[in-house]
Amino acid sequence: MRKYTPKDNVQKKAYYNDRFYVTPTIPRIDPRSDEIYIKDIETISSKIQILESYIEREELVVYVKPEDNVKTLKLLKEELEYDMLMELSAIDYIATRKGFEIFYEMLSMTKHKRMRVKCFIEEKQTLESVYGLFKMANWSEREMYDMYGIKILNHPNMKRILMPDDWYDHPLKKSYPLHGDEVAQWYEVDHIFGKEAREEIGPEERDDAAVDRYDTTRFSRLGHEVPFGTPISEGTETQTPLDYTEEGGVKLFGKRLIKDLDENKSKILDERR
């Protein structure tokens, strides 16, 4: 059994940048300042309980109860002309609020307005699928389950969409290490070579901040790459021609689409523009 380590918010321990810089609060404006939005709120509140509402960055934000998510989106689609669901996902607030904030990004093509519907669920609480109203929810709800572990009821195919079916845990939770947990370090080794090869191969390096300039393909040393499998010792520097295009170039109907790089005509900027 793996040794347990506290994982309330392991991403906060990232050592190479400040991922948890708190940006200034965006002003929240009273919805009554917009004629269209105030009419929308009146219509929604006549049938559904609105817990909170405000305008943020010229977009109306409405909080409802999680059990009213389908009812709210149906009202927006059929009566208020919000005919497109642009995005839906979740935000992990387990460490501070013991649950997830769910949001639905709506767009009205006729009103030229956007509305964000939000609700809050507890960590193990399920949510009703909105696939029956918007087909785009098919993949988005699967991704929300895959990345956060939020189970969606009455979804036509509730299974992982990005990670393997047997993957341990959910990668976008703040309790999931940025470079993967212990299981992730051995996943491909175990599946490709078997657990008996662990000692010989070693764990995967999953830290995206780690770069080895002396790896076998020199992917991180532009202009100093070497043929695959060539023995490399530290300090060896062999200049190779800079070539960004494949041999023969990129062609369409026999014509070149992209010019080959001329190293003599290229320039490296001293500073960013």
C-alpha positions as CSV (number, residue, x, y, z in Angstrom):
1,M,0.0,0.0,0.0
2,R,1.3,3.5,-0.9
3,K,2.3,5.7,2.0
4,Y,-0.4,8.4,2.6
5,T,0.7,12.0,2.3
6,P,-1.7,15.0,2.9
7,K,-3.1,16.3,-0.3
8,D,-5.4,19.2,0.7
9,N,-3.9,21.4,-1.9
10,V,-0.6,20.0,-3.2
11,Q,-0.6,22.4,-6.2
12,K,0.1,25.2,-3.8
13,K,3.5,23.7,-3.3
14,A,4.6,24.4,-6.9
15,Y,8.2,25.6,-6.7
16,Y,8.8,27.3,-10.0
17,N,6.1,29.9,-10.2
18,D,3.4,31.5,-8.2
19,R,0.3,29.7,-9.4
20,F,-1.8,31.1,-6.6
21,Y,-1.3,34.8,-7.1
22,V,-4.7,36.4,-6.2
23,T,-5.8,38.8,-8.9
24,P,-7.7,41.9,-8.0
25,T,-11.5,41.4,-7.6
26,I,-13.5,42.3,-10.6
27,P,-16.3,44.8,-9.8
28,R,-19.8,43.4,-9.6
29,I,-22.5,45.7,-11.0
30,D,-26.2,45.7,-10.1
31,P,-28.2,43.9,-12.9
32,R,-30.8,46.7,-12.8
33,S,-28.4,48.8,-14.8
34,D,-29.1,46.7,-17.9
35,E,-32.7,46.7,-19.3
36,I,-32.3,43.3,-21.1
37,Y,-30.8,41.6,-18.1
38,I,-33.3,42.9,-15.6
39,K,-36.2,41.5,-17.8
40,D,-34.4,38.1,-17.9
41,I,-34.0,38.1,-14.2
42,E,-37.7,38.8,-13.7
43,T,-38.7,36.0,-16.0
44,I,-36.3,33.5,-14.3
45,S,-37.2,34.5,-10.7
46,S,-40.9,34.0,-11.5
47,K,-40.3,30.3,-12.0
48,I,-36.9,29.5,-10.4
49,Q,-35.3,30.7,-7.1
50,I,-32.3,32.9,-7.8
51,L,-29.8,32.8,-5.0
52,E,-27.6,35.7,-6.3
53,S,-27.2,37.8,-9.4
54,Y,-24.9,40.5,-10.7
55,I,-23.1,41.7,-13.8
56,E,-19.4,41.0,-14.2
57,R,-17.5,42.1,-17.2
58,E,-20.7,43.1,-19.0
59,E,-22.1,39.5,-18.5
60,L,-25.0,38.5,-16.2
61,V,-24.1,35.9,-13.6
62,V,-27.0,34.0,-11.9
63,Y,-26.7,31.5,-9.0
64,V,-29.4,28.8,-8.7
65,K,-29.8,25.6,-6.7
66,P,-28.1,22.6,-8.3
67,E,-31.4,20.7,-8.6
68,D,-32.6,23.5,-10.8
69,N,-29.8,23.4,-13.4
70,V,-31.8,21.7,-16.2
71,K,-35.0,23.7,-15.5
72,T,-33.0,26.9,-15.6
73,L,-31.2,26.1,-18.9
74,K,-34.5,25.0,-20.5
75,L,-36.1,28.3,-19.5
76,L,-33.2,30.2,-21.0
77,K,-33.3,28.2,-24.2
78,E,-37.1,28.1,-24.8
79,E,-38.3,31.5,-23.5
80,L,-35.3,33.9,-23.2
81,E,-33.6,33.1,-26.5
82,Y,-30.3,31.9,-25.0
83,D,-29.9,29.3,-27.7
84,M,-26.3,28.3,-27.3
85,L,-24.4,26.6,-24.5
86,M,-20.9,27.6,-25.1
87,E,-19.1,25.9,-22.2
88,L,-19.7,24.1,-19.0
89,S,-17.2,22.9,-16.3
90,A,-16.4,23.1,-12.6
91,I,-14.0,24.8,-10.2
92,D,-12.5,22.9,-7.3
93,Y,-13.3,24.6,-3.9
94,I,-13.0,21.4,-1.9
95,A,-10.3,22.7,0.4
96,T,-12.2,25.9,1.4
97,R,-15.9,25.0,0.7
98,K,-16.0,21.2,0.6
99,G,-17.4,21.1,-3.0
100,F,-17.4,22.3,-6.6
101,E,-18.8,25.4,-8.3
102,I,-20.5,24.4,-11.6
103,F,-20.9,27.0,-14.4
104,Y,-22.8,27.0,-17.7
105,E,-21.9,29.7,-20.2
106,M,-24.9,30.7,-22.3
107,L,-25.1,32.9,-25.4
108,S,-28.1,34.6,-27.1
109,M,-27.5,35.2,-30.8
110,T,-30.5,37.4,-31.1
111,K,-29.9,39.6,-28.0
112,H,-26.1,39.6,-28.4
113,K,-25.9,38.8,-24.7
114,R,-24.2,36.3,-22.5
115,M,-25.3,34.7,-19.2
116,R,-23.4,32.5,-16.8
117,V,-25.5,30.2,-14.7
118,K,-23.8,28.9,-11.6
119,C,-24.6,26.4,-8.9
120,F,-22.6,24.8,-6.0
121,I,-22.5,21.1,-5.2
122,E,-20.8,19.1,-2.4
123,E,-17.8,16.9,-3.2
124,K,-19.7,13.6,-3.7
125,Q,-23.0,15.2,-4.9
126,T,-24.3,14.2,-8.3
127,L,-25.7,16.5,-11.0
128,E,-28.4,16.1,-13.6
129,S,-27.2,16.1,-17.3
130,V,-28.2,18.9,-19.6
131,Y,-27.4,16.7,-22.7
132,G,-31.1,16.6,-23.5
133,L,-31.1,20.4,-24.1
134,F,-27.7,20.9,-25.6
135,K,-25.8,18.1,-27.4
136,M,-22.4,19.9,-26.7
137,A,-22.8,18.8,-23.1
138,N,-22.0,15.2,-24.1
139,W,-18.2,15.7,-24.1
140,S,-18.1,18.6,-21.7
141,E,-19.9,16.6,-18.9
142,R,-17.6,13.6,-19.6
143,E,-14.6,15.9,-19.3
144,M,-16.0,17.3,-16.0
145,Y,-16.3,13.8,-14.7
146,D,-12.8,12.8,-16.0
147,M,-11.0,15.8,-14.6
148,Y,-12.9,16.4,-11.3
149,G,-14.8,13.2,-10.6
150,I,-18.2,14.8,-10.7
151,K,-20.8,12.2,-11.7
152,I,-23.5,13.3,-14.1
153,L,-26.9,11.5,-13.9
154,N,-28.8,10.4,-17.1
155,H,-25.8,11.0,-19.4
156,P,-25.7,8.7,-22.5
157,N,-22.1,7.7,-22.0
158,M,-20.7,8.6,-18.6
159,K,-17.1,7.5,-18.8
160,R,-13.6,9.1,-19.0
161,I,-12.8,11.0,-22.2
162,L,-9.2,12.1,-21.9
163,M,-7.6,9.8,-19.3
164,P,-7.4,5.9,-19.5
165,D,-10.4,4.2,-17.9
166,D,-8.2,2.7,-15.2
167,W,-6.5,6.0,-14.3
168,Y,-6.3,6.8,-10.6
169,D,-7.9,10.0,-9.4
170,H,-8.9,13.2,-11.4
171,P,-6.1,15.5,-12.7
172,L,-7.7,18.9,-12.4
173,K,-8.5,18.6,-8.7
174,K,-6.2,20.8,-6.5
175,S,-5.4,17.7,-4.5
176,Y,-3.8,16.2,-7.6
177,P,0.0,16.9,-7.9
178,L,1.0,19.0,-10.9
179,H,3.5,16.3,-12.1
180,G,1.2,13.4,-11.3
181,D,1.0,11.2,-8.2
182,E,2.8,7.9,-7.4
183,V,0.4,5.9,-9.7
184,A,1.1,8.2,-12.6
185,Q,4.8,7.8,-12.3
186,W,4.5,4.0,-13.0
187,Y,1.5,3.9,-15.3
188,E,3.1,3.5,-18.7
189,V,6.0,1.4,-17.3
190,D,3.5,-1.1,-15.8
191,H,1.3,-1.2,-18.9
192,I,4.0,-1.5,-21.5
193,F,6.7,-3.5,-19.8
194,G,5.1,-4.9,-16.7
195,K,5.7,-4.2,-13.0
196,E,8.7,-6.5,-13.1
197,A,10.6,-3.8,-15.2
198,R,10.2,-1.1,-12.6
199,E,13.6,-1.5,-11.1
200,E,15.3,-1.5,-14.5
201,I,13.4,1.4,-16.1
202,G,12.6,3.6,-13.2
203,P,9.7,6.0,-12.7
204,E,8.6,8.4,-15.3
205,E,9.8,12.0,-15.1
206,R,6.4,13.9,-15.2
207,D,7.6,17.3,-14.0
208,D,7.0,19.7,-16.9
209,A,9.5,22.1,-15.4
210,A,12.4,19.6,-15.7
211,V,14.4,19.8,-18.9
212,D,17.4,17.6,-19.6
213,R,19.7,19.2,-22.2
214,Y,21.7,16.0,-22.7
215,D,18.8,13.7,-23.5
216,T,19.3,11.2,-26.4
217,T,17.4,13.3,-28.9
218,R,18.5,16.8,-27.8
219,F,14.9,18.0,-28.3
220,S,15.7,20.9,-25.9
221,R,18.8,22.0,-27.7
222,L,17.9,23.6,-31.0
223,G,20.9,23.5,-33.3
224,H,22.7,20.9,-31.2
225,E,20.6,17.8,-31.8
226,V,22.3,14.5,-32.4
227,P,21.1,11.2,-34.1
228,F,19.0,9.0,-31.9
229,G,21.1,6.7,-29.8
230,T,24.3,8.6,-30.2
231,P,26.4,8.5,-27.0
232,I,26.5,11.9,-25.3
233,S,28.8,13.2,-22.7
234,E,28.3,16.5,-20.9
235,G,30.1,19.3,-22.5
236,T,29.8,17.9,-26.1
237,E,28.5,20.6,-28.4
238,T,28.0,19.6,-32.0
239,Q,26.4,22.3,-34.2
240,T,23.7,21.1,-36.6
241,P,21.9,23.1,-39.3
242,L,18.7,24.8,-38.1
243,D,15.9,23.3,-40.2
244,Y,12.2,23.7,-39.2
245,T,10.6,22.1,-42.3
246,E,10.5,18.5,-43.3
247,E,12.6,17.3,-46.2
248,G,11.1,18.5,-49.5
249,G,9.0,21.1,-47.7
250,V,5.2,21.4,-47.3
251,K,3.5,21.3,-50.6
252,L,-0.1,21.6,-52.0
253,F,-0.8,20.7,-55.6
254,G,2.9,20.6,-56.2
255,K,3.6,24.1,-54.9
256,R,5.5,25.0,-51.8
257,L,3.4,26.5,-49.1
258,I,6.1,27.4,-46.6
259,K,9.6,28.8,-47.3
260,D,12.5,27.0,-45.9
261,L,14.3,28.7,-43.0
262,D,17.4,30.6,-44.0
263,E,19.5,30.8,-40.9
264,N,21.5,33.7,-42.2
265,K,18.4,35.8,-42.8
266,S,16.8,35.0,-39.4
267,K,17.2,37.2,-36.4
268,I,16.9,36.4,-32.7
269,L,15.2,39.3,-30.8
270,D,17.1,40.8,-28.0
271,E,13.9,41.3,-26.0
272,R,10.3,40.6,-26.4
273,R,8.2,43.1,-28.5
